[in-house]
Amino acid sequence: RIVRIPDVSETGSVVAGGINSDKYVAIMGGGMSKNDSCAGSAVFLVDLSMEDRDSPGKIFGAEVNAGPINIVDTSPAGITIGATTTATPNGSDISNAIPAAPLVITPDTAFGIPWRGAMVYINDLEGKITKINLTDSTENNADMFSQTTLFRLNSTIDNARYSYFAMDAGIGVSKGQFMLFGSTGNFTDLGGREENMDNILYGVVDPDYPNFKHLNGQTIPKGKNTEFVPKALQGADAANSIDNANVCKNVTGSTDFANCIDNKNAWVIKLGKDSSDNMYLPKTFRKASASPTLFKGQVYFPIYQPPPNDTPCDQGSAFICVSDDECGYNNSAKLKLNTPSDVENPSNNACAFVRKGVLSELVIFADKLFANVAGPTGDEDTLFSILSVPGEIMQNKGGWRDSSF
């Protein structure tokens, strides 16, 4: 994502000069790394300023961040640096990386923004949602490059809650809360049917939007500071959990407004189960196949379900799961798509069957959903389109997309 943010001095403070001193940067995740398990666990700010001809493409803020903005890798066993071990019992055993694109909020993409620059939200492979301040705001003692862990998805190798895809976000019509939407699944093993797989769809509220606030009892310093890693680890470990019923409502199988999240900060849907968690219903082993799309108060999640057997060459099924943005309840039936009898589909958590294959991210144009389906043998079958679910009229951006960022 290319944005314009305030320039900083060698100490990391915003320089004087106002908007005329701002710089363009490209914001991107570190991606996957095969040589170093932690090399991709960072957010890169690439300086696009043409006036610095001696160091074109340098990492913006590298002097105070010791390179890119580091996103710590947690572990249930704790993290040892030198002679010091920081305990992270709520950590993940997944080697962290950031393959997903960042979600970036700027004054050009949202109304009522009181600062210059950008607020960045990034979901990493091991299931942390991190918020990074790249603005000139000092509200709540924020400064440039401040970061905090907004939520944890409790991802492990065992439950396979990997986060490969970017989130979407928007502001709800009823409550006016800023919410992030995402989904999990091991995209490198689409046919995987691990016994304890427990993928989820989720919506998370940021109650401090549009400002930054240090959370979890930790004010995390910039990356060059020797206290950065231990404080970032402690903050990540203490963050709200998607499996904590006190802060997150499980709305799996819910189809009515009475099951809204009330004053909680998140909703979650378990992909492989129905609302009763009936052990006799077939487990679907579903997982995300692309990023979600928010449109008129509905979140559209592309989902893949492996074939109900162990034959590696069989084709699985593409689904669209539709959830109300603020409450999470299931609106998939409103797409009016029929599910064949040979496709496992728990009745209380049903999603809309598209066809055999793997569904791409959904694009909205003129109230219609468009996507590609990888897998069909005929070219005419690879493009899928359907009328979207009727929803609320939202004006969050002022741009060509009127309901998400």
N, C-alpha and C positions, 0 to 999 in steps of 0.2 A: 504494500500500500504506500503510495507516494503522497506525503503531506508536508505542510509548512509548519515548522515549530520554532520556538524561541532559540536563539543562539546562546551558548554558554561559555563562561570563562574556563580557565584551566582548573579552577576549584569546583566547577559544576554549577555555579550560580548564574542566573539569567543576566545577560549583559544589558546595559542601558541602550536605548536607541529605539525601543518599541518595535512596531511591525517592520520598520525598514531594515532592522538587523536580523530578521528571521531567516531561517535556512530551509531549503527543501531536503528531505531525507526519504529514503526508501526503507520501510519497516518490514522485516521478514523474520520468520522463525528460522532456527538453525538447521532444520531438516533432520534426516536420518543419517547416522554415522556408523559405518561398519568397522572402522579402525579404532575408534575411541568411543566407548559406550556413553560418555557424557559430552562429547563435542557438540552434539546437536541441541543440548539443553541450554539454549540462549536465544535472546532476541537481538537481531542485528539492526543497527541504524546506519545506513550507508549514506554518507554525505554526498549530495548531488550538486553542491555549489561549484559553479564553473570558474569562480574567481581564484580558487585554490589550485593553481595549475601544478604546484609542486607535489601535492598529495591527492590526486583525483581518486574519488571513490573510497576515501579513508573512512574508518569507523567513527561516527559522530559520538562524542562523549567518552572515547576510549581512555582518556587520561584519568578520569575519575572512576570509571567503571572497570578498569583493568581489562579493557577490550570491549566486547559486546556486553549487553545486559544479561548477567548470569541468572538462570532459573535453576534453583538448587534441585539436586536429585536426592530424594529421600530413600530410606530403607528401614524395614522393621527392626533390623539389628543395630540401627544407629549409624552415624557417619563419623569416621575417625579422620582427623586432620592433625598430623604431627602426633603429639602425645595426648591430644584432647579428643574425647568422643562425645558427640552430641546425640542424645537419645531421641529417636523419632519412632516410637512404637506404633504410631498411626501411619507410618510411611508405607511406600509401595515397593515390592520386589521387582518391578519392571524397570529396566535400564532406561532412564529418561531421555527424551528427545522432543523436538517440536516440529512435526511434519505439517501441522495445520497453519493456515493463513491467519494472521492477527485480525481481530475485529477492532476497527479504529473509529473513534468518535471525534469529529471536528466541528467547529462552528458552521461549516458549510453543509454538514450532513444532519444537523439536528437543531431544533429551535431552542431559544433561551439559554444558550451556552455563555457563561460569564467570563470566559478566559480565552487566551490565544493558545494555539498549539493543538495537542491531540491527547485523548485518553485512550489507552490501549488495553484490550482484554485478550488474553491468550490462554488456550487450553492445551496442556502438554500431554504427552503420551501416557504418563503415569497417573493422569487424572486430577491434576491441580488446575484451578482457574485462577490466573494471576492478573492483577490490575496494576498498570504502570502509568505514572503521571509524567506526561511530556508537555506540560502547560506552564504558563507563567503564574498560575494560581498559588497562593500561600495559605488558602483556607485549610483549617485543621492541621496547621504546621506542615503542610506538604511542601516539597520542593522538587526541582527537576530530577527525574529518574527515580523518585520514590516508588516502591512497589509493595504489594501486600497480597496474601493469598485470600481470595474471596470465598472459595469453596473447595472441598475435596470430594471426589467421586468414589473413594475407597476402591480404587482399581488395583487388581493383583493379576499375576499370571494365571492363577487358578480360576478367577471369575471372568477373565478375558475382557475386562472393560477398557480396552485401548481407545485412545482418542486420536484418530487419524485425520478427522475432518474439522473444518472451521465451524464456529458457532454463528448463529444469526441473533439479532437483537431488535427490540422495539419497545415502545411505551404503550401500555394497555389503556384502552378507552375508559373502562369502568373505574379503575383505581389510580391510573396515571403513574404507575410504577415502571421503572426501567427494568427489563428482563432480558436475560441471556438464554438461548435455547441451543441444546446440543444433544449428541447421541454417541454411543460407544459401539465398538466391535473391531475385531482383528481383520483388517482389510487385506493383510498379507496371507490370510488363511480363510478365505470365504467359505470353504467347505468344512471347516473345523466344527466338530461336535463334542467339545470337551464336556465332561460329566457335570462340572460345577459352573458352566457358563451362565452368566447372569447380566446380560447387557441391558442398558437402560436408555430411555428418553428422559430429558429433564428440562425444566425451566427454573432459573435462579434469579431472584430479585437482587438488585444492587440498591439498597435503601439510601446510599449516600450520593448517588448520581444527581447532578453532573459533576460533583466535586470528588476529590480524592480524600480518603481517610485511612490512617494506619489502624489495622485490625489485629485481633488475636493477642493483644498485650505486647506487641513488638513494634518499635520504630526501627525499620531496617535501614541501615546506612548504605551509602553507595558502594559499589563492588570493590573498590580499592581498599576500603577500610577492613582491617583484620577482623572486625566483629560482624562483617556482612554475612558470612556463611552460617555461623552458629545462630544469629538472630533470625535469618531467613528460614533456617531449618525449624527453629522453635515456633515461628509464626505459622509455617505450613502445617506443622503437627497439631497445632491448636485450632486450626480453621474449622468452620462448620462442615459437618459431614452430610452427604446426600442420604445416608442411611439412618440419620438421627431423627426420630419421629418428633422431637421437640422443635426442630427448625424446618423440617421438610415433610410434606404430606405425600404418602403413597396413594396415588389416584389410579392405580392399575385397574382397568375394567370399568371405571366410573364413566357414566354417560349423562349426568345431570349436574346442574349448577349447585345443588345442595352440597356437593362434595368439593367445593372450592377450598383454597388453601387458607382462607381467613387471614390471620395475622402471621402466618409462617413465611419463611423466606425462600421457599422452593417447593416444587412438586416433582415427583418422579414416577415413571411408568416402567415396570419390569417387562421386558420384551417377551420373555419365554413363558410367561405364566398368565393365568386369569386372576380375577379379583379374589377368588377363594383360595388361591394357591393349591388347587386340587391336584394331589399327587397322581391321580389316575388319568388326568388329561395328558396327551402327548406333549413332550417338551419340543419347542420349535427350533431352538438354537439360532434364533434370529440375531441379526447384527446390522449396523448402519452400513449403507453402501455409498453414501455421499452426504454432503452438508444439508441441514434443514433449511427450509425457506418459510419466512413469515409473510403472510398476506391477509389483510383485512381481519385481523384477530384470530387467524388460524395458522398453526404451524404444521408444515408438510414435511414429513420425515421419509426419505427413501430407505427402504429396508430390504435386505436379502435373507431368504430362508433356504438353507441347504436342502437337497432332496432327502426324503425320509428313508435313506438306506446308506450303505457304505460304499456304493459304486462310485468311484471318483469321476467318471466321465458323464454321469447323469447331470441334468441341468436343474438348478434350483429355481426358486420363484421370487419374483419382484413384487413388493408391496408398497403402498403408500399408507403410512399411519398419520392420521389427522388429529391434532389436539388443539383445544381451546388454549389461547396463549396465556391467559391469566390463571385459569383453573386447572388446565391439563386434561380435562375430561375428553373422552373419545368421540370424535365426530366423523370417523372414517366411513360409517354407513351412509352418510350424506352424499358421498361420491357415487353411490348406487352401482358399484361394481360387484359382480358375482364371483364367488370363490369355488373352484372345482372341488368335487368330493375327495379327490386324491391328495389334496394339500392340507397338511395339519394346520388347524386354525382354532385355538381355544375360543369358545363362543363369547365369553365375556370380555375378551381383549382382542377382538377381531380387527384386522386392518384390511384395507381395500386391495384385493389381488389385481395386479396389472397384467402380467403374463410371465412365462418362463424367461429367465435371464436376470441380468443385473441392472438396476435402475440408476441413472445418473442424478445429479442435482436437478431439482425442478426449477424451471424458469417461468415467470408469470408475464403474460402479455394479453391485454384486453380481457381480463378475467378468466383466461384459460391457462392451464398448466401444460407445460411442454417439457419432455425429457427424452433422453435416448435410452434404449434397452439393449445392452450387449448380450448377444446370445442367439437371437432368432436367425434362421437361415435366410430369410427373405429380407432384402433391403427395405421394402415398404413396411416391415414390421418393427424396424429399429426405432422409429419415431413414434412416441406416444403423446397424445394430447387429450385433455378432458376439461370440462368446465369446472372451475373452482367452487368450493363450498361458499354459499352466501355468507357474508360476514359484516363486520363493522367498518365504517369509513374512518380511516385514520390519516392524519396529516403530520407525520413525524419528521419528514426530511425536507420537504420543499423542493425535492428533485423529482426525477422521473419515476422513482420507486417511492410510493407514499406510505409504506407501512413497516419498513425495517431499515436497518443501517447498512 
